[in-house]
Amino acid sequence: MTEVHVSASRRKRSILTGTAVLIALGILLSLGTWQVERLHWKEKLLTDIAERRQAPPASLADIEGMASKSEDVDYRHITVIGEYVNSKERHFFATWHGQTGFYVYTPLQLADGRYLFVNRGFVPYENKEPEMRMQGQLTDQQTVTGLARAKLAGKPSWVVPDNDVAKNIFYWKDLDVMASSVGLDKAQVVPFFVDADDTPNPKGLPIGGVTDVDLPNNHLQYAFTWYGLAATLVIIVVVARFRKRGPAQ
């Protein structure tokens, strides 16, 4: 092979290597920038949630108005009035302070005849059945204050088990199935949930105020990781080029 061919081959490899390095560098920088954008989005979301939780309770009509305009109703402070239909409660598998049990979702019948599913709070596994906590089965008209929670569009993840409707054990909050499984017409059910606050219930069950708002925010760490990898790539390329040239004569 002639020197011309060798030189041409080296230039070709150098161009391909340089192109690959530039592509990799572009991808790493793009991922870092994307995480910075996600960081700003998450910080704004956390600020919005904090403001919603601290705001005075809105009425059901106000929250429904927001939902009808496709506004985010999640974690908005709300007060509703109605009567619990205790015979139709649904049980969502959960843990609370390290203890296994269930969140009790009970339909609250409103003055207009519709139903709103309220997460009344946590009960230990052994208290799943209503007869094990009869003192907490509230009757007559109740005023419930808590946080609105949006209806899920579908199963959150394939790793989440399917709901066991026959045993009244839900692993994800499928509002439509919760309603249909107790004979409620979907059209008569308010299209979001309410998590009750920590107002004490008789004999302490269910334990209210279980809403988890501790949303992870690791985007800054991820951004540093991607930008760090980009910087490392640049250093490796510079060192490799320096070694290739060798010491000055």
Disulfide bonds with the S-S distance in Angstrom:
none
